[in-house]
C-alpha cells in the first residue's frame, strides 16, 4: 500500500510538471513562428527577383521558336497543314500529361531546382532535333509524309516532357520563395519580362541566320532552323546557370497552422470554386497568347501582304511593349481587386485588337505596327495577373502548389494543342501562299484572321467575365514552423 502511494505521488508529480513544460515549449515555438511569418511576408530583394526571372529563359526562347516557326517550318519542308498540326498536338499532349505527373512528384518529394535542372537538360538535348532531320526517314532509308510526321512528333514529345518539368518547378517557386502577395506578383512580372527578352532574342537570332544562310532546298531550311535552335539553346542555358547559382532551393516542407509537411490531396482543390475560376482564366489567357503567336507570321505575310521582315518586326514591337509593362507592374502594390482590374483592362484591349484584326485590309497593313503596341500591353497585363491569380489560389497551401501549377498547365497545353490542331486543319496549302494577284485592298475572313483575331477576342471576353466573378481575397496564415528557404 505504501509502495502504491509512492507511485501515485510520482505520477502526480509528473502530471503536474508536464503541462508546465509543454506550456513553455508552446510559447517558444509560437514566438519563433511569428518571427518566421513576419520575415517571409516581407518584400524580397530585387536580386532574388532578378535571378528567379532568368530561370525560364531556356523554356521561353525555345517556346517562342516552337509557336512562331514550327508550323511554318513543317509546311515549308513539305508537310501538309494537317500533319504539321499533328506534330504540334503531339508535343502539347506530352507536355500536358507530364505537368500532372511532375506536379504530383514535386509535391511529394520537393527539390524544385533538381527538377528544373533535369528538365532544362532534356530541353537542351532534344530541341535541336525538333527542327532537325527526320530520324525514321534515315533509319528506313526512305521518306514519306507519314514517317516525317512520326519522326517530328517523337522529338516534339520528348522536348515537351522536359519543358513541362522545368515549367512546373519554376512556377511552383513563386509561391514557395515568399508569402508576400506583392513580391509574388513581382516574381511573375520579372518572369514575364524575361519571357519578352527571350522572344526578342529569338527574333534577333532568326533575322541574323536568315540573312546569312540562304535557303534553296529543304535541306537548307532544316539547316537554318537547326542553327537557330543551337544558338537559342546556348543563350537559354547561360541564363539557367545564373538562375541555379543565384536562387536558393525553396522548401516544400512547410507547416501552416501545425499541418507539418502533409501533402494536400487533389480533392482539396477540386472543392474550391476559385480553383475552377483561376484555371479557366489562366487557360483562356494562354490560348490568347499562344494561338495569336502561332498565326501572327501567317497573318502579316498572307493576309496583309507585308514584307518578310515584318514577321520579325511586328512580334518585336509586341514583346518590347510587353517587357516595358512587365517591368512597370513590378512596382505596383498588389491586392486581389487590382489583379482583377488590370486583368480586365488587358482583356478589353485584346477585344479591341481582335476586332481590328478581323477587318483590317491589306491596304492599311502599316496600321498593324500600331496594333502591335496594344497587343503587347494586353499580353503583359493578362499574363502577369493571370499567373498571379494562381498565387492567390495557393495562398499558404504550399504543399499542393505544384499540383495547382501542373494541373492548370495541363489544361493549358491540351486546350492550346486542340485549338491549333483544329484551326490548322482548315488551313490549306493555297491559303499559306496567297497569290500575288490578290488586290491589296482585299479583305477576307481567313482561318488566319480567325486564329489571330476572333479566337483571342472571344477568349478575352470570357476571361474578363470569369475574373469579375472571382473573390480574390488572399489571407495568409500567421504561423509557420520552418523557414521557406533552406
Residue pairs with C-beta under 8 A, 6 or more apart in sequence:
29 481
30 479
33 478
33 479
33 480
33 481
34 478
34 479
36 480
36 481
36 482
36 483
37 179
37 476
37 477
37 478
37 479
37 480
39 483
40 178
40 179
40 180
40 480
40 483
40 484
41 178
41 179
41 180
41 476
42 180
43 178
43 180
43 182
43 183
43 186
44 177
44 178
44 180
44 183
44 186
47 246
48 177
48 246
48 247
49 183
49 186
49 187
49 190
49 330
50 190
50 246
51 242
51 243
51 246
51 247
52 173
52 174
52 177
52 187
52 190
52 191
52 243
52 247
53 187
53 190
53 191
53 193
53 194
54 194
54 239
54 240
54 242
54 243
54 246
55 116
55 170
55 173
55 191
55 239
55 240
55 243
55 244
55 247
56 166
56 167
56 170
56 191
56 194
56 195
56 198
57 194
57 197
57 198
57 235
57 236
57 239
57 240
57 243
58 120
58 123
58 124
58 166
58 233
58 236
58 237
58 239
58 240
59 120
59 123
59 163
59 166
59 167
59 170
59 236
60 194
60 195
60 198
60 199
60 236
61 198
61 199
61 201
61 202
61 232
61 235
61 236
62 123
62 127
62 159
62 163
62 229
62 232
62 233
62 236
63 163
64 198
64 199
64 202
64 203
64 293
65 127
65 131
65 202
65 206
65 225
65 228
65 229
65 232
66 88
66 91
66 130
66 159
67 290
67 293
67 294
68 202
68 293
68 294
68 296
68 297
68 315
69 131
69 206
69 225
69 228
69 297
70 84
70 87
70 88
70 130
70 131
70 156
71 81
71 84
71 85
71 88
71 294
71 420
71 424
72 297
72 298
73 131
73 221
73 225
74 83
74 84
74 87
74 152
75 81
75 84
75 429
75 432
76 218
76 221
77 148
77 218
77 221
77 222
78 145
78 148
78 218
79 87
79 145
79 148
79 149
79 152
80 145
80 429
81 424
81 425
81 427
81 428
81 429
81 432
82 424
82 425
83 145
83 148
83 149
84 424
85 420
85 421
85 423
85 424
85 425
86 149
86 153
86 421
87 149
87 152
87 153
87 156
88 156
88 417
88 420
88 421
88 424
89 417
89 418
89 420
89 421
90 153
90 156
90 157
91 130
91 153
91 156
91 157
91 159
91 160
91 417
92 160
92 413
92 414
92 416
92 417
92 418
92 420
93 157
93 413
93 414
93 417
94 156
94 157
94 158
94 160
94 161
94 164
95 160
95 161
95 163
95 164
95 409
95 413
96 164
96 409
96 410
96 411
96 412
96 413
96 414
96 417
97 410
98 160
98 161
98 164
98 165
99 164
99 167
99 168
99 405
99 406
99 407
99 409
99 410
99 413
100 406
100 407
100 410
101 406
102 115
102 119
102 164
102 165
102 168
102 169
102 402
102 406
103 168
103 172
103 402
103 403
103 404
103 405
103 406
103 407
103 409
104 402
104 403
104 406
105 115
106 112
106 115
106 168
106 169
106 172
106 252
106 402
106 406
107 252
107 263
107 264
107 399
107 400
107 401
107 402
107 403
108 263
110 251
110 252
110 253
111 249
112 169
112 170
112 172
112 173
112 176
112 249
112 250
112 252
113 169
113 244
113 247
113 249
115 165
115 166
115 168
115 169
116 165
116 166
116 169
116 170
116 240
116 243
116 244
117 240
117 244
118 162
118 165
119 162
119 163
119 164
119 165
119 166
119 167
119 169
120 162
120 166
120 236
120 237
120 240
121 162
122 158
122 159
122 161
122 162
122 165
123 159
123 162
123 163
123 166
123 233
123 236
124 233
124 236
124 237
125 162
126 155
126 158
126 159
126 162
127 159
127 229
127 232
127 233
128 226
128 229
128 230
128 233
129 135
129 155
129 158
129 159
130 152
130 155
130 156
130 159
130 229
131 222
131 225
131 226
131 228
131 229
132 155
132 222
132 226
132 229
133 222
134 143
134 147
134 148
134 151
134 152
135 151
135 154
135 155
136 147
136 148
136 150
136 151
136 154
137 143
137 144
137 147
137 148
137 151
140 147
160 413
164 406
164 409
164 413
167 405
167 409
168 402
168 405
168 406
168 409
169 402
170 191
171 387
171 390
171 405
171 409
172 250
172 401
172 402
172 405
173 187
173 247
173 250
174 184
174 187
174 188
174 191
174 387
174 390
174 391
175 184
175 390
175 391
175 394
175 398
175 401
176 250
176 251
176 252
176 254
176 398
176 401
176 484
177 183
177 187
177 250
177 484
177 485
178 184
178 187
178 484
179 396
179 476
179 484
181 334
181 335
181 391
181 392
181 474
181 476
182 332
182 333
182 334
184 388
184 391
185 329
185 330
185 332
185 334
185 339
185 384
185 385
185 388
185 391
186 330
188 384
188 387
188 388
188 391
189 326
189 327
189 329
189 330
189 384
190 326
190 330
191 387
192 322
192 326
192 380
192 383
192 384
192 387
193 323
193 326
193 327
193 330
194 239
195 322
195 326
195 383
196 319
196 320
196 322
196 323
196 326
196 380
197 319
197 323
198 236
199 315
199 319
200 316
200 319
200 320
200 323
201 232
201 235
202 228
202 232
203 312
203 315
203 316
203 319
205 228
205 231
205 232
205 235
206 228
206 312
207 309
207 312
209 224
209 227
209 228
209 231
210 224
213 220
213 223
213 224
213 227
214 220
215 221
215 223
215 224
248 485
248 486
249 485
249 486
250 484
250 485
250 486
251 482
251 483
251 484
251 485
251 486
252 398
252 399
252 401
252 402
253 260
253 261
253 482
254 261
254 396
254 398
254 399
254 480
254 481
254 482
254 484
255 261
255 480
255 481
255 482
256 396
256 397
256 398
256 477
256 479
256 480
257 477
257 478
257 479
258 479
258 481
260 481
261 399
262 399
263 399
263 400
264 397
264 399
264 400
264 403
265 400
266 403
266 407
268 397
268 400
269 275
269 400
269 403
269 404
269 407
272 393
274 392
274 393
274 470
274 471
274 472
275 393
275 404
277 466
277 467
277 469
277 470
278 389
278 390
278 392
278 393
278 408
278 470
279 407
279 408
279 411
280 462
280 463
280 466
281 343
281 386
281 389
281 463
281 466
281 467
281 470
282 386
282 387
282 389
282 390
282 408
282 411
282 412
283 408
283 411
283 412
283 415
284 459
284 460
284 462
284 463
284 466
285 382
285 383
285 386
285 459
285 463
286 386
286 412
286 415
286 416
287 412
287 415
287 416
287 419
287 455
287 456
287 459
288 350
288 379
288 382
288 455
288 456
288 459
288 460
288 463
289 379
289 382
289 383
290 416
290 420
291 416
291 419
291 420
291 423
291 451
291 452
291 455
291 456
292 375
292 451
292 452
292 455
292 456
293 315
294 420
294 451
295 423
295 448
295 451
295 452
296 311
296 314
296 315
296 452
297 311
297 315
298 427
298 432
298 448
298 451
298 452
299 357
299 448
299 449
299 451
299 452
300 306
300 310
300 311
300 314
300 365
300 368
301 308
301 310
301 311
302 431
302 432
302 433
302 434
302 446
302 448
303 362
303 434
303 446
303 448
303 449
304 310
304 360
304 362
304 365
304 368
305 362
305 365
305 434
305 438
305 440
306 314
306 365
306 368
310 368
313 369
314 368
314 369
314 372
315 372
317 369
317 372
317 373
317 376
318 372
318 373
318 375
318 376
318 379
319 376
320 376
321 372
321 373
321 376
321 377
321 380
322 376
322 377
322 379
322 380
322 383
323 380
324 380
325 376
325 377
325 380
325 381
325 384
326 380
326 384
329 342
329 380
329 381
329 384
332 338
332 342
334 388
335 474
336 392
336 470
336 471
336 472
336 473
336 474
337 472
339 385
339 388
339 389
339 392
339 472
340 385
340 467
340 468
340 470
340 472
342 381
342 384
342 385
343 381
343 382
343 385
343 386
343 389
343 463
343 464
343 467
344 464
344 467
344 468
345 381
346 377
346 378
346 379
346 380
346 381
346 382
346 385
346 460
347 378
347 382
347 460
347 461
347 463
347 464
347 467
348 460
348 464
349 374
349 375
349 377
349 378
349 381
350 375
350 378
350 379
350 382
350 456
350 457
350 460
351 457
351 460
351 461
352 374
353 371
353 374
353 375
353 378
353 453
353 456
353 457
354 452
354 453
354 454
354 455
354 456
354 457
354 458
354 460
355 453
355 457
356 367
356 371
356 453
357 371
357 449
357 452
357 453
358 445
358 449
358 453
358 454
358 457
359 443
360 367
360 368
360 371
360 443
361 440
361 441
361 442
361 443
362 438
362 440
362 441
362 442
362 443
363 440
363 441
378 460
382 460
382 463
386 463
389 467
389 470
389 472
390 404
390 405
390 408
391 474
392 472
392 473
392 474
393 404
394 400
394 401
394 404
395 474
395 475
395 476
395 477
396 476
396 477
396 480
398 484
419 455
423 447
423 450
423 451
423 455
424 447
426 447
427 447
427 448
431 446
431 447
431 448
